[in-house]
Amino acid sequence: MVTGDNHDTAQMVASRLGIDHWESQKSPVEKASIVEHLQHEGHHVAFVGDGVNDAPALVQADLGIAMGTGSDIAVEAGHLTLTRPNLINLADTLTTGRHVAMIIKQNLWWALLYNLVALPVAAFGFAYPFVAALAMLLSSAFVLGNSLRILGFSPKGYVKGVGMVVSTIGALALLAYLGL
């Protein structure tokens, strides 16, 4: 913990939170220097701040996390802004971010694989235009359904896990039957 607060306040907060290493009475430039020093040691640094005096460290950090209830300068300097003034939400935010990144990668792989198969089939005339349009519709529906998992959306017709593979094979078999 690095703060601009006085020694006694910093010590009280650190002891209540169980933080062993802390520094107090640091200027904005000193906070940014501490972040930079940690980075030079090979650490990935996340810095949480809410004030004007935190802006340099928020910019320097690998992940600057601003509190939405803080100053406009801190919000602008941070890479991520927590809209509620509660650090408990930070863990949920980071978990959601990893989940979103995973789903984006899945959608990109699906699009790549679909296009590697569908484009040559359509280009060489092995599929009728309506079959190609149907396949594109199914591909888009798959990407949309996969993306809706971020929100926890799970309609009865949405297929998950192994069922997704089965439905993909079924769709390809239907395409083969109709188009070839």
N, C-alpha and C positions, 0 to 999 in steps of 0.2 A: 504494500500500500504506500502510495506517495501522495502527500497532501500538502497544501499550503497552510493548513491549520496549525495552531500552536502545539507544542510537545504534549501537554496534558490531555488535550482533546484527542489527538492522534493516538496516544497510548490507550485511552479509555475505549475508543472505537475498535482499535486493533485487538484488545483483550476480549471485548464482547464478541467479536467475530472469529476469534481464534487465529488471528494473523500473527505469525512469528516475526516476519521481516517487514518493517515499515520505516518510513522516513517522513519527517514533518518539516514545516516551515520552508518548503521548496517553492521557488519562483517558477513561472511558466517555462522559462528556458531550461532551468534545472530539471524539471519533470521530463521535458523532451530529451534532454541529454541522458537521463537515466534509461529511458526507453531505447534510445540509440545504443547505449552501452550494452544493454541486454541483447539487442539484435546482433551486435558485433560478436557477442559470445556464442551466437548460434541459436538463440531462443526466438520463438515466434511470440510476439507480444500483443496482447489485447489490452487496451486501456479504456477504462470507463470514466467519463467525466461529464460535468454538467455546467461548468462555468466558463467565462471568458479566459480565465487563467489555465484552463485545461486544453484549449484549442491547439497549441503547438504539439503537445503530446498526443492528442487525438490524431493529428495529421501524420505524425512520425510513426505511430504504431502500425503494426501489420493489420490490425482490426481496431479501428477507433469506434467506440460505442458511446453515443451521446444519449443522455436522458432527455426525452421529449419535453419535460417540464423545465429544462435548463435554459441557458441563454441561447439566443438565435445563432451566435457565433459558434458555440459548441455543436449545435445541431448541424450547422453547415460544414464544420470541420470533420465530423464523424463520418465513418463509412456506413454505419448502421445507427438507427435511432430507435430507442425503446419508447413507445408511446405512453406507457404507464410507468409511474415512478416507483418501480419495484424490481429489484435485481433478480427476484425469483423467476421472472419472465424470461430472463436471459438464457437459461438452460433450454426452455421450450423453443425460443427463437432459433438458437443454434441447431437444435435437433430438427426443427422444421426446415431450416436451410439445407441441411444435409439430405433430408428426404426429397426436397424439391430438386436438388442437383442430381440425385439418383434417377428421379423420374424424367428429367430432361435428357439425361444420357440414354435412358431406355427408349425414349421417343426418337432421339437422333439415330440410334442403332436400328430401330424398326424402320424408319424412313429410308435409311441407307440400304438395308436388306430388301425392302419392298421395291425400291427403285432399281436395284441391281437385277431383280427378277422381272419386274413388270415392264420396264422400258424396253429391253430386248424383245420380250414377247409381243408387245404392241408394235414396235418398230419393224419387226419382220412379218407382221400381219398374221400372227398366230392367234390373235384374239379379236373378236368383233368389237366395234367401238362401244356398244352398250355394255359389254363385259368389262372392258377397260374402265369405263365410267363407274360401274358397280364396284370394281376392285378399288378404285380411288376413293369412293365413298366409304367402303369398309375400312380402308387404311386410315382415313381421316377420323372415322368413328372410333377406331382403336386408340389413336393418339388422344382424342378428346376424353374418352373413358379413362385412359391411363392417367391423364392429367387431373381429372376430377378426383382421383384418389388422394390428392394433396388435401382436399377439403373433407375427406372422409366420406365422400359420396359413393354409395354402393347400391345402385338399383338392382332389383332381382335378376334382370337380364344381363347384368355385367358379369363377365367371366373372369375369375382370378386364378393365379398360380398355374397349376397344371392344365386347368380348363382353358387358359389362354393359348397354350400350345396346341391343344386339341382343336380349338376353334380356328386357329391359324391354318392348321393342316386341312381342316374341313373346308375353309374358304379357298385354299389353293386347289383342293380336289374339285370343288365346284367350278372354279375358273377353268381348270383343265378339261372338265367334262363339257362345259358350255362353249369354250373358245377353241378347243383343238379338234 
